[in-house]
């Protein structure tokens, strides 16, 4: 049957949760949870000895079985391959729709648990969740769509809410918000504060990656200061500490005992990084180094390293972090340029200017007016590189490769030249903090993950 669970489908796993579909069926039966048929109606497969035996036969014999439900007897292949079994994701793009539903589900469980802190998972009925949904302010999915998420998301929402209550971060004076006016108005205040601070635009999730927000005042945005981002962030720390407003960043939790909770960006002097070195050449043990071996450059700092490179011919540089204690992130050439300008008062060439330089170097080689100034920068970074080695690259490499190389040289030279005065440390701190949403301009939030 189209859209139904043939015996071969029951033998597979839910690709999202990695749980066997047959075990999901057993769990739904045990918990008395509904599941959709291919005709769109919902049924509950009764947890009887006869049904349990039929499911065992389905598992072992791979043959369609009769199952007794609250609406009569059905065939096992009449059960729809829906989200609960890792099938239909619903919504345009699938992943985007699932993210919205998962975040809204978290609001729902928070709303229920703050009002029922001792509730067990098994005691929570769909009617309880529907009441909680109506008590939230969320945009992105209906209650029915949220309920289509498989049980693993329900457990994640429940465990997360329980932990937030136990940590006394959320309470029954709060309302919970996802992509609604309250949440969006907070980010609008941020935009004004950033502009008033003479800073370039900061993306919402770089300032505060809260997937949902909790507040005791739905008009809180109108009371937030916007004269500077620093003043706004100080106020957010105050409101967080008094449990009147907080952003909450979410990750799916698949095991309660692995759940972790952190408060990020609470201290102004957080996360400082020290520049160690920069390189733009590959070094070999036996035959020395090759300045033109790679298009990219690398930066090393206490706590990790970063690759500085472009991802396509003549594209602007990006930096990609690799931290020793956590996953890294990235940023673009604008963030690098802005930081170097702010910290060192050095204006890096724009990407169009770098493209012009690269084409000129390819055409004129050593005679280009850019050749010697760039070589002097290279010598500051890698004293062992000879003039001949540097100039030879303009004949052998494509203009696009020259573009990537000299872009990295401009960045590395600024860092190396300012290593002793501490300004390179400030730039590296900016880069790492931007990639990890821990900018000096970033705000306080609670992070739940595992």
Secondary structure, 3 states (H helix, E strand, C coil): CCCECCHHHHCCECCCCCCEHHHHHHHHHHHCCCEEECCCCEECECCCHHHHHHHHHHHHHCCCCEEEECCEEEEHHHEECCHHHCCCCCCCCCHHHHHHHHHHHHHHHHHHHHHCCCCCCCCCCHHHHHHHHHCCEECCCCHHHHHCCCHHHHHHHHHHHHHHHHCCCCCCCCEEEECCHHHHHHHHHHHHHHHHCCCCCCCHHHHCCCCEEEECCCCHHHHCCCCCHHHHHHHHHHHHHCCCEEEEEECCCCCHHHCEEEEECCCCCCCCCCEEEEECCEEECCCEEECCCCCCEEEEECCEEEEEECCCCCCCCEEEEEECCCCCCEEEHHHHHHHHHHHHCCCCCCHHHHHHHHHHHHHHHHHCCCHHHHHHHHHHHCCCCCHHHHHHHHHHCCHHHHHHHHHHHHHHHHHHHCCCCCHHHHHHHHHHHHHCCCCCCCCCEEEEEC
